[in-house]
């Protein structure tokens, strides 16, 4: 039996752990979620919180919660967590220990070795700090590999012909771009460039600044000195960013942010995608400058690049895809979830090291671009049928996107919505697959906003709806043959493989579904504690036995507070006893 080596993507905002099973990659879920927020906190009882619970606590106790620690890796600094000072390696080690535990619970056996990814632009000091974090977490770090290398492994593990890829990796806190040569399963990084302090966190901060300025202007209050209000604003900014990846507008609302002169301050603000993209335009330009530097380093021009791979959640920002298309003339590739592909690549590398046979990673994607037509410009002239892509070719299924359009004339009472499938900028050269009329619009000047939503499911059924933004007036159709030209055998095979890929996690999720998160965590810690009984002193063993009995009693009596208190104490003991 091959030794199990896990693959870990230790990210600024989120982290994931994955393994290869029977030639297929599995990103391991914890309580049904494959993404673990890279957030660490201390609870009321002094216990360690990692992931979603720590992220939730940040809203209430930001002073005892740490996020984005990856930005400090390699620096000679300390962070304050609950009154104690920790090195960045220690905070990262807590995240790694949690990922290690998630893998052990899934595999039902100990895990001691890992491949961990880092940005290609990480310095030696940052790489060494990552290695040390692994050691602190009780993991032998058998390899540290670059994130773009990991992503290229996912896309190129079955590639026989030579292909040059450009990997554009924009995460929560770091950015790098790499030019990669892939052939016969061998991935060679030709050049890299980037910025270790540029990412989605900076995008969030621009929205935060916008919100703070809005409150200052409208309610004459400066919220920067109130840490809890700022934590809620930061969370609201993050959520708005996510919404604007798929929607043209985001509503930002927070009630009772704080009191000012005895009056409750509420937040209600609409942010458009256009305004948001203007806020982050300078950051995007920095990434594109780095892209050209990487190309120059590889002694290549854009015409020599065969494929663009998008990595990191921040690449969901629509203007990034648009700018890359302008430079290279073809659509970037995002067939594998940008949040997961690095962990998957790390798992492939780990499997190779352990001697496993690794098959290609396959997912089901849309083979065509779907969109509508609108009045615009084509070849420098005004044209009424310019193609407006909404769901792009090679995006994963299911997929849902919304774009905003405006009426062209005053008093326009109806909009004819036509849906096309294809890649040509002239909509009439693409395949028309559906059409419907939205009637009864408001009698207003030109510029009435109509939002158009396309929702394509894994079966190729396209649901289309158009809504007048101001009134909510909506009309919709369902197009059942949107992917009719996709070969049925290939579609069936892809769906089957995707089913197998996630099949292991389905059983895991069902096993946990009857338990609350508190009880699921309690059972996980009890299993870990019992596994240590033969290796610890009688005194420590007695303490853990007493806590386990308290937990079982509390579960039977459905005493949630007692469960949480006992689990926190047990987690604290395990944290210091585990190797």
C-alpha positions in Angstrom: 0.0 0.0 0.0 1.4 3.4 -1.0 2.1 5.9 1.9 -0.5 8.6 2.1 0.8 12.1 1.5 -1.7 14.9 1.6 -1.7 18.1 -0.6 -2.3 21.4 1.1 -3.0 24.8 -0.3 -2.2 27.2 2.6 -3.9 30.3 1.4 -4.2 33.9 2.6 -8.0 33.8 2.7 -8.8 30.1 2.5 -7.0 26.8 2.7 -7.8 23.3 1.4 -6.5 19.8 1.8 -6.7 17.1 -0.9 -5.6 13.6 -1.6 -5.4 11.3 -4.6 -7.6 8.1 -4.3 -7.7 5.5 -7.0 -6.1 7.9 -9.4 -8.6 10.6 -8.8 -8.2 13.8 -6.8 -10.4 14.5 -3.7 -10.6 17.8 -2.0 -11.5 16.8 1.5 -14.6 18.4 3.0 -15.2 19.3 6.6 -18.8 19.3 7.6 -19.6 19.4 3.9 -17.3 22.4 3.1 -14.1 22.0 1.1 -12.8 25.4 1.9 -11.4 26.2 5.3 -11.1 30.0 6.0 -7.5 30.8 7.0 -8.6 32.4 10.2 -7.5 31.6 13.8 -9.1 32.7 17.0 -9.3 32.2 20.7 -12.8 31.6 22.2 -14.2 32.7 25.6 -12.6 29.7 27.3 -9.2 30.1 25.8 -9.7 27.4 23.3 -8.4 27.5 19.7 -10.9 28.3 16.9 -9.9 27.6 13.3 -11.9 28.2 10.1 -15.5 29.2 9.9 -16.0 29.5 13.7 -13.0 31.8 13.9 -14.2 33.8 10.9 -17.6 34.3 12.5 -16.0 35.3 15.8 -14.1 38.0 14.0 -17.3 40.1 13.7 -17.6 40.2 17.5 -14.0 39.8 18.8 -11.6 41.0 16.1 -9.0 41.6 18.8 -8.6 37.9 19.4 -8.9 36.7 15.8 -6.1 36.6 13.2 -6.7 36.5 9.4 -4.5 36.9 6.4 -1.4 35.6 8.3 0.2 34.5 5.0 1.1 38.1 4.3 3.4 38.1 7.3 5.2 34.8 6.5 9.0 35.2 6.4 8.9 38.4 8.5 10.5 38.8 11.9 7.4 39.8 13.6 4.8 38.7 16.1 1.0 38.9 16.2 -1.2 39.3 19.2 -3.8 36.5 19.7 -5.9 36.7 22.9 -3.1 38.5 24.7 -0.3 36.2 23.6 2.3 36.9 20.9 2.8 34.3 18.2 5.1 34.1 15.2 3.4 33.9 11.8 4.7 30.3 11.5 2.7 29.3 14.6 -0.5 30.8 13.4 -0.1 29.0 10.1 0.7 25.8 12.0 -2.6 26.0 13.7 -4.3 26.1 10.3 -2.2 23.2 9.1 -3.0 21.2 12.2 -6.7 21.6 11.5 -6.2 20.6 7.8 -4.2 17.6 9.0 -7.0 16.6 11.4 -9.7 17.0 8.6 -7.6 14.6 6.5 -7.1 12.1 9.3 -10.8 12.1 10.1 -11.7 11.4 6.5 -9.0 8.7 6.1 -9.5 7.2 9.5 -5.7 7.0 10.0 -2.8 9.2 11.0 -1.2 11.6 8.5 2.4 12.7 8.9 3.5 13.9 5.4 2.4 16.7 3.2 3.1 18.7 0.0 2.4 22.4 0.7 2.1 25.1 -2.0 3.4 28.6 -2.0 3.2 31.6 -4.4 5.8 31.3 -7.1 7.0 34.7 -6.1 7.6 33.7 -2.5 11.2 34.4 -1.2 13.5 31.9 0.4 12.5 33.3 3.9 8.8 32.9 3.1 9.4 29.3 1.9 11.4 28.4 5.0 8.7 29.9 7.2 6.1 27.7 5.5 8.3 24.6 6.0 8.7 25.5 9.7 4.9 25.9 10.0 4.5 22.4 8.7 7.0 21.0 11.2 5.2 22.8 14.0 2.0 21.2 12.9 3.5 17.7 13.1 3.9 17.3 9.3 7.0 16.3 7.4 6.9 18.7 4.5 8.2 16.4 1.7 7.9 19.1 -0.9 7.1 22.8 -1.3 5.9 23.6 -4.8 4.8 26.7 -6.5 1.0 27.4 -6.8 1.1 27.9 -10.5 3.0 24.6 -10.9 0.3 22.9 -8.9 -2.4 24.4 -11.1 -0.6 23.5 -14.2 -0.4 19.9 -13.0 -4.2 19.8 -12.8 -4.6 21.1 -16.3 -1.6 19.4 -17.9 -1.2 16.0 -16.1 -2.5 14.2 -19.2 -1.0 16.5 -21.7 1.2 14.7 -24.3 1.9 17.5 -26.8 3.8 20.6 -25.7 1.7 23.4 -24.4 2.7 26.8 -23.1 0.5 28.0 -20.3 0.2 31.4 -18.6 -1.0 30.9 -15.0 -2.6 34.0 -13.6 -2.9 33.5 -9.8 -4.7 36.2 -7.8 -5.6 35.1 -4.3 -6.6 36.8 -1.2 -3.3 38.3 -0.3 -0.7 37.4 -3.0 -0.4 37.6 -6.8 1.9 35.9 -9.2 1.9 35.1 -12.8 4.0 32.3 -14.3 4.8 31.1 -17.8 4.7 27.3 -17.7 5.8 24.7 -20.3 3.8 21.4 -20.1 4.6 18.2 -22.0 4.2 14.5 -21.2 3.1 15.3 -17.6 6.2 17.4 -16.9 5.6 20.9 -15.8 8.4 23.4 -16.1 8.1 27.0 -14.9 9.8 29.2 -17.5 9.4 32.5 -15.6 7.4 34.1 -12.8 6.7 37.6 -11.5 4.3 38.9 -8.9 3.5 40.8 -5.8 3.3 39.2 -2.3 1.1 42.0 -1.0 -1.6 42.3 -3.7 -4.8 40.4 -3.7 -8.5 40.2 -2.8 -7.8 41.7 0.6 -6.8 45.0 -1.2 -10.0 44.8 -3.2 -12.0 44.4 0.0 -10.2 47.4 1.5 -11.2 49.6 -1.4 -14.9 48.7 -0.7 -14.3 49.3 3.0 -12.9 52.8 2.3 -15.9 53.5 0.1 -18.3 52.5 2.9 -16.4 54.5 5.5 -16.5 57.6 3.3 -20.2 57.0 2.6 -20.9 56.9 6.4 -18.8 60.0 7.0 -20.6 62.0 4.3 -24.2 60.8 5.0 -24.2 60.4 8.8 -21.1 62.5 9.8 -19.6 59.6 11.7 -16.0 58.2 11.5 -16.3 54.4 12.3 -12.6 53.7 12.0 -12.0 53.8 15.7 -14.7 51.2 16.4 -13.1 47.8 15.8 -16.3 45.8 15.9 -18.1 48.1 13.4 -15.0 47.9 11.2 -15.1 44.1 11.4 -18.7 44.1 10.3 -18.0 46.5 7.5 -15.1 44.4 6.3 -17.3 41.3 6.2 -19.9 43.2 4.3 -17.3 44.4 1.8 -16.1 40.8 1.3 -19.7 39.7 0.6 -20.3 42.6 -1.8 -17.2 41.6 -3.7 -18.5 38.0 -4.0 -21.9 39.2 -5.3 -20.3 41.5 -7.9 -18.5 38.6 -9.4 -21.9 37.4 -10.7 -24.2 40.3 -10.4 -24.0 43.9 -11.7 -25.1 45.4 -8.4 -24.6 44.6 -4.7 -26.7 45.9 -1.8 -24.6 46.5 1.4 -26.7 46.6 4.5 -25.8 46.4 8.2 -28.1 47.4 11.0 -27.0 48.9 14.3 -23.3 49.3 13.3 -22.8 51.5 16.4 -24.2 54.4 18.3 -23.2 57.9 17.6 -24.4 60.7 19.8 -27.0 58.4 21.2 -28.4 57.5 17.7 -28.1 54.1 16.1 -26.0 54.1 12.8 -27.3 51.9 10.1 -25.7 51.1 6.7 -27.5 50.8 3.5 -25.6 51.3 0.2 -25.8 50.0 -3.3 -22.5 49.4 -5.1 -22.3 48.8 -8.9 -19.8 46.5 -10.5 -18.7 49.4 -12.7 -17.9 51.5 -9.6 -16.1 48.6 -7.9 -14.0 47.8 -11.0 -13.0 51.5 -11.1 -11.8 51.2 -7.5 -9.5 48.3 -8.2 -8.4 49.4 -11.7 -4.9 50.3 -10.5 -4.4 46.9 -8.9 -5.4 45.1 -12.1 -2.9 47.2 -14.0 -0.1 46.1 -11.6 -1.0 42.5 -12.3 -0.9 43.1 -16.1 2.5 44.8 -15.8 3.7 41.7 -14.0 2.3 39.5 -16.7 4.3 41.3 -19.4 7.4 41.1 -17.2 6.9 37.3 -16.9 6.4 37.0 -20.7 9.6 38.9 -21.2 11.4 36.7 -18.7 10.4 33.6 -20.7 11.5 35.4 -23.9 8.0 35.0 -25.3 5.2 37.2 -26.6 1.5 36.8 -26.0 1.1 35.0 -29.4 3.2 32.1 -28.1 0.8 31.3 -25.2 -1.5 28.4 -25.9 -3.7 28.6 -22.7 -4.4 30.9 -19.8 -5.2 29.3 -16.4 -7.0 31.3 -13.8 -6.2 30.5 -10.2 -7.5 32.1 -6.9 -10.9 33.3 -6.0 -10.1 36.9 -6.9 -9.9 35.9 -10.6 -13.7 35.7 -10.6 -13.7 39.5 -11.0 -15.2 39.9 -14.5 -12.8 42.7 -15.7 -9.8 40.4 -15.2 -11.1 37.9 -17.7 -12.0 40.8 -20.1 -8.5 42.3 -19.9 -6.8 39.0 -20.4 -9.0 38.3 -23.5 -8.0 41.8 -24.9 -4.3 40.9 -24.5 -4.3 37.3 -25.8 -7.4 37.1 -28.0 -8.9 34.0 -26.4 -10.8 33.0 -23.3 -8.9 32.1 -20.1 -9.4 28.6 -18.7 -11.2 28.1 -15.4 -12.6 24.6 -15.9 -11.4 23.6 -12.4 -12.6 25.7 -9.4 -10.0 28.5 -9.0 -10.2 28.1 -5.2 -9.5 24.3 -5.3 -7.1 23.7 -8.2 -4.0 24.5 -6.3 -4.8 22.0 -3.5 -5.7 19.4 -6.2 -2.3 20.0 -7.9 -0.5 19.6 -4.6 -2.3 16.3 -4.1 -1.2 15.2 -7.6 2.4 16.0 -6.7 2.0 14.2 -3.4 0.7 11.1 -5.2 3.6 11.2 -7.6 6.0 11.3 -4.8 4.3 8.3 -3.0 4.4 6.3 -6.3 0.7 6.4 -7.1 -0.7 6.2 -10.6 -2.4 9.5 -11.3 -5.1 9.9 -13.9 -6.2 13.1 -15.6 -8.4 15.5 -13.6 -11.7 15.9 -15.5 -14.6 18.2 -14.8 -17.7 19.0 -16.8 -17.5 22.4 -18.5 -19.6 24.4 -21.0 -18.0 24.1 -24.4 -19.5 27.3 -25.7 -20.0 30.9 -24.7 -23.6 32.1 -24.1 -24.8 35.6 -24.2 -27.1 38.2 -25.9 -27.0 41.0 -28.4 -27.1 44.7 -27.8 -26.4 48.0 -29.5 -22.7 48.6 -29.5 -19.6 49.0 -31.7 -18.2 46.4 -34.1 -15.0 47.1 -36.1 -15.2 50.8 -35.1 -18.8 51.4 -36.2 -22.1 51.4 -34.4 -23.8 48.0 -34.7 -27.2 46.8 -33.2 -26.2 43.1 -32.8 -22.9 43.2 -30.9 -22.5 39.9 -29.1 -22.3 40.3 -25.3 -20.9 37.2 -23.6 -22.4 36.3 -20.2 -21.4 32.7 -19.5 -18.0 32.1 -21.1 -16.6 29.0 -22.8 -14.8 26.6 -20.5 -16.4 27.7 -17.3 -17.4 25.0 -14.8 -21.0 23.7 -14.5 -23.3 24.6 -13.0 -22.9 28.3 -13.7 -25.0 31.4 -13.1 -24.1 34.9 -14.2 -26.0 38.2 -14.4 -25.2 41.3 -16.5 -26.9 44.7 -16.6 -28.1 46.5 -19.8 -29.9 49.8 -20.5 -32.7 50.7 -22.8 -31.6 52.6 -25.9 -34.5 55.1 -26.4 -36.8 57.2 -24.3 -40.1 55.7 -23.4 -39.1 52.2 -24.5 -41.9 49.9 -23.5 -40.4 46.5 -24.4 -37.1 44.7 -24.8 -36.5 41.8 -27.2 -34.1 39.4 -25.5 -32.3 37.0 -27.9 -29.8 34.4 -26.6 -26.9 33.2 -28.7 -24.3 30.5 -28.4 -20.9 31.1 -30.0 -17.7 33.0 -29.9 -18.1 35.6 -32.8 -18.3 39.3 -31.8 -21.1 39.6 -34.3 -24.1 37.9 -32.6 -25.7 37.1 -36.0 -22.8 34.8 -36.8 -23.5 32.8 -33.6 -26.2 30.2 -33.1 -29.5 31.7 -31.9 -30.9 29.4 -29.2 -33.8 31.3 -27.7 -35.8 34.6 -27.7 -38.5 36.3 -25.6 -40.0 39.7 -25.1 -40.2 41.8 -21.9 -43.1 44.1 -22.2 -44.7 46.8 -20.0 -41.5 48.7 -19.0 -41.7 52.0 -17.3 -42.2 55.1 -19.4 -38.9 56.7 -18.6 -35.9 58.2 -20.5 -33.3 55.9 -22.1 -31.0 54.2 -19.6 -33.7 52.1 -17.8 -31.7 49.2 -16.3 -32.6 45.6 -17.3 -30.7 42.8 -15.7 -30.2 39.5 -17.6 -29.5 36.3 -15.8 -28.3 33.1 -17.4 -28.3 29.9 -15.3 -26.8 26.8 -17.0 -27.0 23.5 -15.1 -24.9 20.3 -15.4 -27.5 18.8 -17.8 -27.1 21.7 -20.3 -30.5 23.3 -19.4 -30.2 27.0 -19.7 -32.6 29.2 -17.6 -32.8 32.8 -18.8 -34.6 35.7 -17.0 -34.7 39.4 -17.6 -35.8 41.8 -14.9 -36.5 45.5 -14.9 -34.3 46.6 -12.0 -36.5 49.4 -10.7 -39.8 47.5 -10.6 -38.9 43.8 -10.5 -40.9 43.1 -13.6 -39.6 39.8 -14.9 -39.9 37.4 -17.9 -38.1 34.1 -18.3 -37.6 31.1 -20.5 -36.0 27.7 -20.3 -33.8 26.4 -23.1 -33.4 22.6 -22.8 -31.0 22.0 -25.7 -28.4 24.7 -24.9 -25.6 22.2 -25.1 -27.1 20.0 -27.8 -23.9 20.0 -29.8 -21.9 18.6 -26.9 -21.3 14.9 -27.8 -23.5 12.8 -25.5 -20.9 10.2 -24.9 -18.4 12.8 -23.8 -21.0 14.5 -21.6 -21.9 11.2 -19.9 -18.3 10.3 -19.3 -17.5 13.7 -17.8 -20.6 13.5 -15.5 -19.6 10.0 -14.4 -16.1 11.0 -13.6 -17.3 14.1 -11.7 -19.6 11.8 -9.8 -16.8 9.5 -8.9 -14.6 12.5 -7.9 -17.1 13.7 -5.4 -18.5 10.4 -4.4 -16.2 9.9 -1.4 -17.2 13.2 0.1 -20.9 12.6 -0.4 -20.8 9.7 2.0 -18.8 11.8 4.5 -21.3 14.7 4.3 -24.2 12.3 4.8 -22.5 10.7 7.8 -22.2 14.2 9.4 -25.6 15.5 8.4 -27.4 14.2 11.5 -25.1 16.0 13.9 -24.9 19.7 14.7 -21.5 21.3 14.0 -20.8 21.3 17.7 -21.5 17.5 18.1 -19.6 16.7 14.9 -16.6 18.6 16.3 -17.0 16.8 19.6 -17.0 13.3 18.0 -13.9 14.2 15.9 -12.0 15.4 19.0 -13.0 12.3 21.0 -11.6 10.0 18.3 -8.3 11.9 18.3 -8.1 11.8 22.1 -8.7 8.1 22.3 -6.0 7.5 19.6 -3.5 9.2 22.0 -4.3 7.2 25.1 -1.3 4.9 24.8 1.1 7.7 24.3 0.3 10.1 27.1 0.7 10.2 30.9 -2.0 8.8 33.2 -2.7 12.3 34.5 -3.4 13.7 31.0 -5.4 10.6 30.1 -7.6 11.0 33.2 -8.3 14.6 32.3 -9.3 13.6 28.8 -11.5 10.7 30.0 -13.4 13.0 32.3 -13.9 15.5 29.5 -15.1 12.8 27.1 -17.6 11.6 29.7 -18.8 15.2 30.2 -19.2 15.5 26.4 -21.2 12.3 26.1 -23.5 13.3 28.9 -24.0 16.8 27.4 -24.8 15.3 24.0 -27.4 13.0 25.6 -29.0 15.9 27.5 -28.7 18.2 24.4 -26.9 20.8 26.5 -25.2 22.8 23.7 -23.4 25.2 26.0 -21.9 22.3 28.1 -20.8 20.6 24.8 -19.1 23.7 23.6 -17.3 24.3 26.9 -16.1 20.7 27.2 -15.0 20.5 23.6 -13.0 23.8 23.9 -11.1 22.3 26.9 -10.5 19.0 25.1 -9.3 20.9 22.0 -6.9 22.9 24.2 -5.4 19.7 25.7 -5.1 18.0 22.3 -3.4 21.0 20.8 -0.5 20.7 23.3 -0.3 16.9 23.4 -0.5 16.1 19.7 2.9 15.4 18.1 
